[in-house]
Amino acid sequence: MIAIYFIASMYYLILIDMKKKNYTREQFDKLMHDYKTGKKGIQPGHPDEIKLAIKTFLDFSLILTEYPEIDHIPSEVITSLLETLCKYPEYNKLTLELVDILNRER
């Protein structure tokens, strides 16, 4: 099992489906604070390319907590994350779930 299954997926789901799943902005902010302070993070054992894509995604998620007027992660970051995940078959489930979320939000 992919241990981080994923902080990225979790944060992304919280961000996209925050209201649908009854998450508050405060809960999202706490999760991001835990990431910023190192309490939560990317588990070891992932390819460097995956770690970098997830870290970039999470860093932009962190920006959302610091600048509430920004309400989305740039599409380039999402595209990079998905393209990177697609290179690794073991991340297929996560990739498909993220694509499904994006399709629902159209």
Buried (B, 14 or more C-beta within 10 A) or exposed (E): EBEBBBBBBEBBBBBBBBEEEEBEEEEBBBBBEEBBEEEBBBBEEBEEEBBBBBBBBBEBBBEBBEEEEEEEBEEEBBEBBBEBBEEBEEBEBBBEBBEEBBEEEE
